[in-house]
Amino acid sequence: MGTHDEGKVTRRGVVDRIEEEVAVIFLDGGDAAFLPRAVLPHQAAEGSGVEIAVRLVANPVRREVDQILDRLADE
């Protein structure tokens, strides 16, 4: 199964199919992921093995919301 580090998860899987612009990937552990075709390497095709890493980053929208709330509180 995939690895779990502080703020990052890595999973491996196989591209099952690509429908229109969506890739369906069967992941280790029996889960599935649906990803935009554009995020896969160009040469990825049905049967390709993939590794997916998701990592936490600062939320840029949160900063904007905080600024708006601060402005509203000042009014």
PDB file of N, CA, C and O in Angstrom, chain B, residues numbered from 101:
ATOM      1  N   MET B 101       0.849  -1.171   0.000  1.00  0.00           N
ATOM      2  CA  MET B 101       0.000   0.000   0.000  1.00  0.00           C
ATOM      3  C   MET B 101       0.893   1.230   0.000  1.00  0.00           C
ATOM      4  O   MET B 101       2.109   1.100   0.136  1.00  0.00           O
ATOM      5  N   GLY B 102       0.331   2.404  -0.147  1.00  0.00           N
ATOM      6  CA  GLY B 102       1.096   3.647  -0.249  1.00  0.00           C
ATOM      7  C   GLY B 102       1.747   4.050   1.055  1.00  0.00           C
ATOM      8  O   GLY B 102       1.545   3.418   2.092  1.00  0.00           O
ATOM      9  N   THR B 103       2.526   5.104   0.988  1.00  0.00           N
ATOM     10  CA  THR B 103       3.209   5.606   2.173  1.00  0.00           C
ATOM     11  C   THR B 103       2.513   6.860   2.679  1.00  0.00           C
ATOM     12  O   THR B 103       1.904   7.606   1.913  1.00  0.00           O
ATOM     13  N   HIS B 104       2.617   7.075   3.987  1.00  0.00           N
ATOM     14  CA  HIS B 104       2.036   8.252   4.624  1.00  0.00           C
ATOM     15  C   HIS B 104       3.118   8.946   5.440  1.00  0.00           C
ATOM     16  O   HIS B 104       3.513   8.460   6.500  1.00  0.00           O
ATOM     17  N   ASP B 105       3.590  10.072   4.947  1.00  0.00           N
ATOM     18  CA  ASP B 105       4.523  10.895   5.694  1.00  0.00           C
ATOM     19  C   ASP B 105       3.748  12.088   6.223  1.00  0.00           C
ATOM     20  O   ASP B 105       2.600  12.310   5.836  1.00  0.00           O
ATOM     21  N   GLU B 106       4.365  12.850   7.099  1.00  0.00           N
ATOM     22  CA  GLU B 106       3.738  14.065   7.611  1.00  0.00           C
ATOM     23  C   GLU B 106       3.388  14.996   6.449  1.00  0.00           C
ATOM     24  O   GLU B 106       4.284  15.538   5.801  1.00  0.00           O
ATOM     25  N   GLY B 107       2.095  15.186   6.180  1.00  0.00           N
ATOM     26  CA  GLY B 107       1.667  16.104   5.141  1.00  0.00           C
ATOM     27  C   GLY B 107       1.767  15.580   3.725  1.00  0.00           C
ATOM     28  O   GLY B 107       1.570  16.347   2.782  1.00  0.00           O
ATOM     29  N   LYS B 108       2.073  14.280   3.533  1.00  0.00           N
ATOM     30  CA  LYS B 108       2.203  13.736   2.180  1.00  0.00           C
ATOM     31  C   LYS B 108       1.742  12.278   2.153  1.00  0.00           C
ATOM     32  O   LYS B 108       2.036  11.501   3.062  1.00  0.00           O
ATOM     33  N   VAL B 109       1.013  11.925   1.092  1.00  0.00           N
ATOM     34  CA  VAL B 109       0.571  10.543   0.887  1.00  0.00           C
ATOM     35  C   VAL B 109       0.986  10.128  -0.518  1.00  0.00           C
ATOM     36  O   VAL B 109       0.785  10.874  -1.477  1.00  0.00           O
ATOM     37  N   THR B 110       1.559   8.947  -0.636  1.00  0.00           N
ATOM     38  CA  THR B 110       1.956   8.420  -1.938  1.00  0.00           C
ATOM     39  C   THR B 110       1.256   7.082  -2.144  1.00  0.00           C
ATOM     40  O   THR B 110       1.279   6.213  -1.273  1.00  0.00           O
ATOM     41  N   ARG B 111       0.628   6.932  -3.319  1.00  0.00           N
ATOM     42  CA  ARG B 111      -0.057   5.682  -3.657  1.00  0.00           C
ATOM     43  C   ARG B 111       0.380   5.244  -5.045  1.00  0.00           C
ATOM     44  O   ARG B 111       0.695   6.072  -5.900  1.00  0.00           O
ATOM     45  N   ARG B 112       0.397   3.938  -5.259  1.00  0.00           N
ATOM     46  CA  ARG B 112       0.705   3.377  -6.574  1.00  0.00           C
ATOM     47  C   ARG B 112      -0.546   2.742  -7.149  1.00  0.00           C
ATOM     48  O   ARG B 112      -1.433   2.298  -6.420  1.00  0.00           O
ATOM     49  N   GLY B 113      -0.599   2.710  -8.470  1.00  0.00           N
ATOM     50  CA  GLY B 113      -1.761   2.121  -9.111  1.00  0.00           C
ATOM     51  C   GLY B 113      -1.519   1.849 -10.577  1.00  0.00           C
ATOM     52  O   GLY B 113      -0.398   1.949 -11.076  1.00  0.00           O
ATOM     53  N   VAL B 114      -2.601   1.499 -11.258  1.00  0.00           N
ATOM     54  CA  VAL B 114      -2.554   1.170 -12.678  1.00  0.00           C
ATOM     55  C   VAL B 114      -3.668   1.936 -13.380  1.00  0.00           C
ATOM     56  O   VAL B 114      -4.803   1.984 -12.906  1.00  0.00           O
ATOM     57  N   VAL B 115      -3.323   2.533 -14.517  1.00  0.00           N
ATOM     58  CA  VAL B 115      -4.342   3.216 -15.316  1.00  0.00           C
ATOM     59  C   VAL B 115      -5.253   2.142 -15.900  1.00  0.00           C
ATOM     60  O   VAL B 115      -4.816   1.315 -16.701  1.00  0.00           O
ATOM     61  N   ASP B 116      -6.516   2.160 -15.498  1.00  0.00           N
ATOM     62  CA  ASP B 116      -7.478   1.184 -16.004  1.00  0.00           C
ATOM     63  C   ASP B 116      -7.990   1.603 -17.368  1.00  0.00           C
ATOM     64  O   ASP B 116      -8.051   0.805 -18.303  1.00  0.00           O
ATOM     65  N   ARG B 117      -8.363   2.893 -17.464  1.00  0.00           N
ATOM     66  CA  ARG B 117      -8.881   3.398 -18.737  1.00  0.00           C
ATOM     67  C   ARG B 117      -8.827   4.914 -18.749  1.00  0.00           C
ATOM     68  O   ARG B 117      -8.712   5.562 -17.708  1.00  0.00           O
ATOM     69  N   ILE B 118      -8.911   5.457 -19.939  1.00  0.00           N
ATOM     70  CA  ILE B 118      -8.981   6.907 -20.107  1.00  0.00           C
ATOM     71  C   ILE B 118     -10.247   7.188 -20.896  1.00  0.00           C
ATOM     72  O   ILE B 118     -10.380   6.775 -22.048  1.00  0.00           O
ATOM     73  N   GLU B 119     -11.179   7.899 -20.261  1.00  0.00           N
ATOM     74  CA  GLU B 119     -12.465   8.234 -20.880  1.00  0.00           C
ATOM     75  C   GLU B 119     -12.492   9.733 -21.114  1.00  0.00           C
ATOM     76  O   GLU B 119     -12.453  10.524 -20.172  1.00  0.00           O
ATOM     77  N   GLU B 120     -12.559  10.118 -22.396  1.00  0.00           N
ATOM     78  CA  GLU B 120     -12.526  11.545 -22.730  1.00  0.00           C
ATOM     79  C   GLU B 120     -11.274  12.168 -22.108  1.00  0.00           C
ATOM     80  O   GLU B 120     -10.158  11.843 -22.513  1.00  0.00           O
ATOM     81  N   GLU B 121     -11.444  13.044 -21.144  1.00  0.00           N
ATOM     82  CA  GLU B 121     -10.310  13.728 -20.507  1.00  0.00           C
ATOM     83  C   GLU B 121     -10.081  13.270 -19.071  1.00  0.00           C
ATOM     84  O   GLU B 121      -9.394  13.950 -18.309  1.00  0.00           O
ATOM     85  N   VAL B 122     -10.659  12.106 -18.686  1.00  0.00           N
ATOM     86  CA  VAL B 122     -10.532  11.599 -17.316  1.00  0.00           C
ATOM     87  C   VAL B 122      -9.868  10.231 -17.331  1.00  0.00           C
ATOM     88  O   VAL B 122     -10.266   9.337 -18.079  1.00  0.00           O
ATOM     89  N   ALA B 123      -8.848  10.083 -16.487  1.00  0.00           N
ATOM     90  CA  ALA B 123      -8.180   8.791 -16.330  1.00  0.00           C
ATOM     91  C   ALA B 123      -8.709   8.106 -15.078  1.00  0.00           C
ATOM     92  O   ALA B 123      -8.793   8.719 -14.014  1.00  0.00           O
ATOM     93  N   VAL B 124      -9.066   6.836 -15.210  1.00  0.00           N
ATOM     94  CA  VAL B 124      -9.513   6.038 -14.076  1.00  0.00           C
ATOM     95  C   VAL B 124      -8.333   5.165 -13.660  1.00  0.00           C
ATOM     96  O   VAL B 124      -7.813   4.377 -14.451  1.00  0.00           O
ATOM     97  N   ILE B 125      -7.924   5.320 -12.408  1.00  0.00           N
ATOM     98  CA  ILE B 125      -6.742   4.619 -11.909  1.00  0.00           C
ATOM     99  C   ILE B 125      -7.139   3.749 -10.734  1.00  0.00           C
ATOM    100  O   ILE B 125      -7.716   4.234  -9.760  1.00  0.00           O
ATOM    101  N   PHE B 126      -6.827   2.449 -10.824  1.00  0.00           N
ATOM    102  CA  PHE B 126      -7.053   1.553  -9.699  1.00  0.00           C
ATOM    103  C   PHE B 126      -5.812   1.600  -8.824  1.00  0.00           C
ATOM    104  O   PHE B 126      -4.702   1.332  -9.283  1.00  0.00           O
ATOM    105  N   LEU B 127      -6.016   1.945  -7.556  1.00  0.00           N
ATOM    106  CA  LEU B 127      -4.906   2.125  -6.622  1.00  0.00           C
ATOM    107  C   LEU B 127      -4.676   0.881  -5.776  1.00  0.00           C
ATOM    108  O   LEU B 127      -5.563   0.043  -5.612  1.00  0.00           O
ATOM    109  N   ASP B 128      -3.456   0.784  -5.243  1.00  0.00           N
ATOM    110  CA  ASP B 128      -3.179  -0.296  -4.307  1.00  0.00           C
ATOM    111  C   ASP B 128      -4.169  -0.170  -3.147  1.00  0.00           C
ATOM    112  O   ASP B 128      -4.530   0.939  -2.754  1.00  0.00           O
ATOM    113  N   GLY B 129      -4.590  -1.266  -2.623  1.00  0.00           N
ATOM    114  CA  GLY B 129      -5.555  -1.239  -1.538  1.00  0.00           C
ATOM    115  C   GLY B 129      -6.998  -1.285  -2.017  1.00  0.00           C
ATOM    116  O   GLY B 129      -7.915  -1.332  -1.196  1.00  0.00           O
ATOM    117  N   GLY B 130      -7.223  -1.273  -3.343  1.00  0.00           N
ATOM    118  CA  GLY B 130      -8.564  -1.433  -3.877  1.00  0.00           C
ATOM    119  C   GLY B 130      -9.333  -0.150  -4.159  1.00  0.00           C
ATOM    120  O   GLY B 130     -10.456  -0.213  -4.660  1.00  0.00           O
ATOM    121  N   ASP B 131      -8.762   1.013  -3.852  1.00  0.00           N
ATOM    122  CA  ASP B 131      -9.445   2.272  -4.147  1.00  0.00           C
ATOM    123  C   ASP B 131      -9.267   2.639  -5.617  1.00  0.00           C
ATOM    124  O   ASP B 131      -8.461   2.044  -6.331  1.00  0.00           O
ATOM    125  N   ALA B 132     -10.043   3.638  -6.052  1.00  0.00           N
ATOM    126  CA  ALA B 132      -9.903   4.152  -7.416  1.00  0.00           C
ATOM    127  C   ALA B 132      -9.753   5.659  -7.343  1.00  0.00           C
ATOM    128  O   ALA B 132     -10.252   6.296  -6.416  1.00  0.00           O
ATOM    129  N   ALA B 133      -9.066   6.225  -8.319  1.00  0.00           N
ATOM    130  CA  ALA B 133      -8.909   7.676  -8.432  1.00  0.00           C
ATOM    131  C   ALA B 133      -9.321   8.085  -9.836  1.00  0.00           C
ATOM    132  O   ALA B 133      -9.082   7.365 -10.805  1.00  0.00           O
ATOM    133  N   PHE B 134      -9.937   9.236  -9.928  1.00  0.00           N
ATOM    134  CA  PHE B 134     -10.341   9.809 -11.210  1.00  0.00           C
ATOM    135  C   PHE B 134      -9.573  11.111 -11.350  1.00  0.00           C
ATOM    136  O   PHE B 134      -9.796  12.055 -10.592  1.00  0.00           O
ATOM    137  N   LEU B 135      -8.671  11.162 -12.317  1.00  0.00           N
ATOM    138  CA  LEU B 135      -7.804  12.325 -12.491  1.00  0.00           C
ATOM    139  C   LEU B 135      -7.959  12.905 -13.885  1.00  0.00           C
ATOM    140  O   LEU B 135      -8.244  12.175 -14.834  1.00  0.00           O
ATOM    141  N   PRO B 136      -7.775  14.218 -14.016  1.00  0.00           N
ATOM    142  CA  PRO B 136      -7.763  14.788 -15.356  1.00  0.00           C
ATOM    143  C   PRO B 136      -6.630  14.170 -16.166  1.00  0.00           C
ATOM    144  O   PRO B 136      -5.522  14.002 -15.655  1.00  0.00           O
ATOM    145  N   ARG B 137      -6.893  13.837 -17.399  1.00  0.00           N
ATOM    146  CA  ARG B 137      -5.870  13.250 -18.282  1.00  0.00           C
ATOM    147  C   ARG B 137      -4.635  14.136 -18.354  1.00  0.00           C
ATOM    148  O   ARG B 137      -3.516  13.647 -18.508  1.00  0.00           O
ATOM    149  N   ALA B 138      -4.846  15.439 -18.243  1.00  0.00           N
ATOM    150  CA  ALA B 138      -3.756  16.406 -18.380  1.00  0.00           C
ATOM    151  C   ALA B 138      -2.704  16.292 -17.277  1.00  0.00           C
ATOM    152  O   ALA B 138      -1.584  16.769 -17.462  1.00  0.00           O
ATOM    153  N   VAL B 139      -3.023  15.680 -16.144  1.00  0.00           N
ATOM    154  CA  VAL B 139      -2.022  15.585 -15.072  1.00  0.00           C
ATOM    155  C   VAL B 139      -1.138  14.343 -15.203  1.00  0.00           C
ATOM    156  O   VAL B 139      -0.165  14.191 -14.465  1.00  0.00           O
ATOM    157  N   LEU B 140      -1.474  13.463 -16.133  1.00  0.00           N
ATOM    158  CA  LEU B 140      -0.644  12.278 -16.352  1.00  0.00           C
ATOM    159  C   LEU B 140       0.437  12.579 -17.378  1.00  0.00           C
ATOM    160  O   LEU B 140       0.256  13.443 -18.236  1.00  0.00           O
ATOM    161  N   PRO B 141       1.562  11.870 -17.297  1.00  0.00           N
ATOM    162  CA  PRO B 141       2.568  12.018 -18.350  1.00  0.00           C
ATOM    163  C   PRO B 141       1.949  11.693 -19.712  1.00  0.00           C
ATOM    164  O   PRO B 141       1.064  10.843 -19.811  1.00  0.00           O
ATOM    165  N   HIS B 142       2.414  12.365 -20.743  1.00  0.00           N
ATOM    166  CA  HIS B 142       1.849  12.231 -22.086  1.00  0.00           C
ATOM    167  C   HIS B 142       1.803  10.773 -22.551  1.00  0.00           C
ATOM    168  O   HIS B 142       0.851  10.377 -23.224  1.00  0.00           O
ATOM    169  N   GLN B 143       2.798   9.983 -22.212  1.00  0.00           N
ATOM    170  CA  GLN B 143       2.874   8.608 -22.701  1.00  0.00           C
ATOM    171  C   GLN B 143       2.042   7.616 -21.879  1.00  0.00           C
ATOM    172  O   GLN B 143       2.006   6.433 -22.216  1.00  0.00           O
ATOM    173  N   ALA B 144       1.376   8.065 -20.813  1.00  0.00           N
ATOM    174  CA  ALA B 144       0.554   7.168 -19.997  1.00  0.00           C
ATOM    175  C   ALA B 144      -0.608   6.634 -20.828  1.00  0.00           C
ATOM    176  O   ALA B 144      -1.229   7.364 -21.601  1.00  0.00           O
ATOM    177  N   ALA B 145      -0.888   5.343 -20.650  1.00  0.00           N
ATOM    178  CA  ALA B 145      -1.974   4.689 -21.382  1.00  0.00           C
ATOM    179  C   ALA B 145      -2.566   3.604 -20.491  1.00  0.00           C
ATOM    180  O   ALA B 145      -2.069   3.355 -19.393  1.00  0.00           O
ATOM    181  N   GLU B 146      -3.624   2.963 -20.966  1.00  0.00           N
ATOM    182  CA  GLU B 146      -4.208   1.862 -20.219  1.00  0.00           C
ATOM    183  C   GLU B 146      -3.127   0.836 -19.893  1.00  0.00           C
ATOM    184  O   GLU B 146      -2.348   0.443 -20.761  1.00  0.00           O
ATOM    185  N   GLY B 147      -3.090   0.411 -18.642  1.00  0.00           N
ATOM    186  CA  GLY B 147      -2.098  -0.564 -18.203  1.00  0.00           C
ATOM    187  C   GLY B 147      -0.823   0.046 -17.657  1.00  0.00           C
ATOM    188  O   GLY B 147       0.008  -0.673 -17.103  1.00  0.00           O
ATOM    189  N   SER B 148      -0.644   1.353 -17.797  1.00  0.00           N
ATOM    190  CA  SER B 148       0.557   2.008 -17.269  1.00  0.00           C
ATOM    191  C   SER B 148       0.527   2.028 -15.750  1.00  0.00           C
ATOM    192  O   SER B 148      -0.510   2.298 -15.144  1.00  0.00           O
ATOM    193  N   GLY B 149       1.653   1.744 -15.146  1.00  0.00           N
ATOM    194  CA  GLY B 149       1.787   1.886 -13.701  1.00  0.00           C
ATOM    195  C   GLY B 149       2.048   3.347 -13.369  1.00  0.00           C
ATOM    196  O   GLY B 149       2.780   4.030 -14.085  1.00  0.00           O
ATOM    197  N   VAL B 150       1.449   3.825 -12.286  1.00  0.00           N
ATOM    198  CA  VAL B 150       1.636   5.218 -11.881  1.00  0.00           C
ATOM    199  C   VAL B 150       1.847   5.306 -10.380  1.00  0.00           C
ATOM    200  O   VAL B 150       1.446   4.424  -9.620  1.00  0.00           O
ATOM    201  N   GLU B 151       2.476   6.378  -9.981  1.00  0.00           N
ATOM    202  CA  GLU B 151       2.614   6.705  -8.564  1.00  0.00           C
ATOM    203  C   GLU B 151       2.034   8.103  -8.389  1.00  0.00           C
ATOM    204  O   GLU B 151       2.401   9.032  -9.108  1.00  0.00           O
ATOM    205  N   ILE B 152       1.133   8.242  -7.433  1.00  0.00           N
ATOM    206  CA  ILE B 152       0.466   9.517  -7.188  1.00  0.00           C
ATOM    207  C   ILE B 152       0.893  10.006  -5.811  1.00  0.00           C
ATOM    208  O   ILE B 152       0.784   9.281  -4.823  1.00  0.00           O
ATOM    209  N   ALA B 153       1.376  11.233  -5.755  1.00  0.00           N
ATOM    210  CA  ALA B 153       1.770  11.839  -4.487  1.00  0.00           C
ATOM    211  C   ALA B 153       0.918  13.087  -4.258  1.00  0.00           C
ATOM    212  O   ALA B 153       0.795  13.942  -5.135  1.00  0.00           O
ATOM    213  N   VAL B 154       0.342  13.173  -3.078  1.00  0.00           N
ATOM    214  CA  VAL B 154      -0.446  14.339  -2.687  1.00  0.00           C
ATOM    215  C   VAL B 154       0.199  14.916  -1.452  1.00  0.00           C
ATOM    216  O   VAL B 154       0.450  14.211  -0.474  1.00  0.00           O
ATOM    217  N   ARG B 155       0.468  16.218  -1.507  1.00  0.00           N
ATOM    218  CA  ARG B 155       1.161  16.859  -0.390  1.00  0.00           C
ATOM    219  C   ARG B 155       0.398  18.112  -0.005  1.00  0.00           C
ATOM    220  O   ARG B 155      -0.118  18.821  -0.870  1.00  0.00           O
ATOM    221  N   LEU B 156       0.325  18.382   1.267  1.00  0.00           N
ATOM    222  CA  LEU B 156      -0.334  19.587   1.750  1.00  0.00           C
ATOM    223  C   LEU B 156       0.538  20.807   1.471  1.00  0.00           C
ATOM    224  O   LEU B 156       1.754  20.774   1.656  1.00  0.00           O
ATOM    225  N   VAL B 157      -0.107  21.886   1.020  1.00  0.00           N
ATOM    226  CA  VAL B 157       0.569  23.159   0.777  1.00  0.00           C
ATOM    227  C   VAL B 157      -0.283  24.265   1.391  1.00  0.00           C
ATOM    228  O   VAL B 157      -1.435  24.048   1.766  1.00  0.00           O
ATOM    229  N   ALA B 158       0.300  25.439   1.484  1.00  0.00           N
ATOM    230  CA  ALA B 158      -0.450  26.579   2.007  1.00  0.00           C
ATOM    231  C   ALA B 158      -1.651  26.837   1.099  1.00  0.00           C
ATOM    232  O   ALA B 158      -1.551  26.738  -0.124  1.00  0.00           O
ATOM    233  N   ASN B 159      -2.765  27.163   1.701  1.00  0.00           N
ATOM    234  CA  ASN B 159      -4.001  27.409   0.966  1.00  0.00           C
ATOM    235  C   ASN B 159      -4.076  28.882   0.584  1.00  0.00           C
ATOM    236  O   ASN B 159      -4.338  29.717   1.450  1.00  0.00           O
ATOM    237  N   PRO B 160      -3.853  29.233  -0.690  1.00  0.00           N
ATOM    238  CA  PRO B 160      -3.850  30.640  -1.087  1.00  0.00           C
ATOM    239  C   PRO B 160      -5.230  31.286  -0.942  1.00  0.00           C
ATOM    240  O   PRO B 160      -5.328  32.490  -0.708  1.00  0.00           O
ATOM    241  N   VAL B 161      -6.281  30.501  -1.077  1.00  0.00           N
ATOM    242  CA  VAL B 161      -7.634  31.037  -0.926  1.00  0.00           C
ATOM    243  C   VAL B 161      -7.891  31.420   0.524  1.00  0.00           C
ATOM    244  O   VAL B 161      -8.578  32.405   0.796  1.00  0.00           O
ATOM    245  N   ARG B 162      -7.352  30.659   1.443  1.00  0.00           N
ATOM    246  CA  ARG B 162      -7.549  30.955   2.868  1.00  0.00           C
ATOM    247  C   ARG B 162      -7.006  32.347   3.200  1.00  0.00           C
ATOM    248  O   ARG B 162      -7.623  33.093   3.960  1.00  0.00           O
ATOM    249  N   ARG B 163      -5.861  32.689   2.634  1.00  0.00           N
ATOM    250  CA  ARG B 163      -5.264  34.004   2.878  1.00  0.00           C
ATOM    251  C   ARG B 163      -6.194  35.109   2.372  1.00  0.00           C
ATOM    252  O   ARG B 163      -6.388  36.122   3.044  1.00  0.00           O
ATOM    253  N   GLU B 164      -6.766  34.907   1.183  1.00  0.00           N
ATOM    254  CA  GLU B 164      -7.691  35.900   0.632  1.00  0.00           C
ATOM    255  C   GLU B 164      -8.924  36.057   1.516  1.00  0.00           C
ATOM    256  O   GLU B 164      -9.381  37.173   1.763  1.00  0.00           O
ATOM    257  N   VAL B 165      -9.451  34.945   1.985  1.00  0.00           N
ATOM    258  CA  VAL B 165     -10.626  34.992   2.861  1.00  0.00           C
ATOM    259  C   VAL B 165     -10.290  35.723   4.151  1.00  0.00           C
ATOM    260  O   VAL B 165     -11.080  36.543   4.620  1.00  0.00           O
ATOM    261  N   ASP B 166      -9.143  35.443   4.724  1.00  0.00           N
ATOM    262  CA  ASP B 166      -8.723  36.135   5.951  1.00  0.00           C
ATOM    263  C   ASP B 166      -8.610  37.640   5.725  1.00  0.00           C
ATOM    264  O   ASP B 166      -9.005  38.426   6.586  1.00  0.00           O
ATOM    265  N   GLN B 167      -8.071  38.049   4.569  1.00  0.00           N
ATOM    266  CA  GLN B 167      -7.943  39.481   4.270  1.00  0.00           C
ATOM    267  C   GLN B 167      -9.315  40.133   4.134  1.00  0.00           C
ATOM    268  O   GLN B 167      -9.523  41.243   4.624  1.00  0.00           O
ATOM    269  N   ILE B 168     -10.246  39.459   3.479  1.00  0.00           N
ATOM    270  CA  ILE B 168     -11.600  39.997   3.341  1.00  0.00           C
ATOM    271  C   ILE B 168     -12.268  40.125   4.705  1.00  0.00           C
ATOM    272  O   ILE B 168     -12.912  41.133   4.996  1.00  0.00           O
ATOM    273  N   LEU B 169     -12.114  39.105   5.533  1.00  0.00           N
ATOM    274  CA  LEU B 169     -12.713  39.146   6.877  1.00  0.00           C
ATOM    275  C   LEU B 169     -12.102  40.281   7.709  1.00  0.00           C
ATOM    276  O   LEU B 169     -12.809  40.959   8.454  1.00  0.00           O
ATOM    277  N   ASP B 170     -10.802  40.481   7.578  1.00  0.00           N
ATOM    278  CA  ASP B 170     -10.145  41.578   8.297  1.00  0.00           C
ATOM    279  C   ASP B 170     -10.685  42.920   7.850  1.00  0.00           C
ATOM    280  O   ASP B 170     -10.951  43.792   8.677  1.00  0.00           O
ATOM    281  N   ARG B 171     -10.852  43.098   6.533  1.00  0.00           N
ATOM    282  CA  ARG B 171     -11.398  44.368   6.005  1.00  0.00           C
ATOM    283  C   ARG B 171     -12.821  44.582   6.518  1.00  0.00           C
ATOM    284  O   ARG B 171     -13.178  45.690   6.918  1.00  0.00           O
ATOM    285  N   LEU B 172     -13.626  43.531   6.507  1.00  0.00           N
ATOM    286  CA  LEU B 172     -15.003  43.661   6.977  1.00  0.00           C
ATOM    287  C   LEU B 172     -15.054  43.996   8.465  1.00  0.00           C
ATOM    288  O   LEU B 172     -15.909  44.766   8.902  1.00  0.00           O
ATOM    289  N   ALA B 173     -14.145  43.422   9.237  1.00  0.00           N
ATOM    290  CA  ALA B 173     -14.104  43.690  10.673  1.00  0.00           C
ATOM    291  C   ALA B 173     -13.691  45.139  10.947  1.00  0.00           C
ATOM    292  O   ALA B 173     -14.106  45.728  11.944  1.00  0.00           O
ATOM    293  N   ASP B 174     -12.866  45.713  10.051  1.00  0.00           N
ATOM    294  CA  ASP B 174     -12.418  47.101  10.219  1.00  0.00           C
ATOM    295  C   ASP B 174     -13.493  48.108   9.849  1.00  0.00           C
ATOM    296  O   ASP B 174     -13.422  49.268  10.255  1.00  0.00           O
ATOM    297  N   GLU B 175     -14.493  47.676   9.079  1.00  0.00           N
ATOM    298  CA  GLU B 175     -15.545  48.615   8.626  1.00  0.00           C
ATOM    299  C   GLU B 175     -16.582  48.877   9.682  1.00  0.00           C
ATOM    300  O   GLU B 175     -17.521  49.639   9.450  1.00  0.00           O
TER     301      GLU B 175
END
